[in-house]
Amino acid sequence: MAEYQHFDGETFITFDIVSVNERTNEVQVAVTNRGKISVITYDLYTDENGDYFEYGCMYEKIYLDEFTEA
């Protein structure tokens, strides 16, 4: 499973990719945030750095290329 850890300024949030749907441009991610696990579907976007989804109230870009196999 592909995993990425993002530091939000206070703690690390772990993202695990569950599935990527290229037809609908969506990614389903298991998000572990402060002990709570949520499965969330995000819209996928593309820019010059690759495919990404936006997370949090600041819409931080989380690039799929930054995920590594766990």
Number of C-alpha atoms within 10 A of each C-alpha: 10 16 18 20 17 12 9 10 6 6 11 14 15 17 22 20 20 15 14 16 11 9 6 9 14 17 19 18 20 17 20 16 13 10 8 7 12 12 14 12 16 16 13 20 14 11 8 5 9 10 15 21 19 15 11 8 6 7 9 13 13 18 18 19 12 11 16 12 9 8
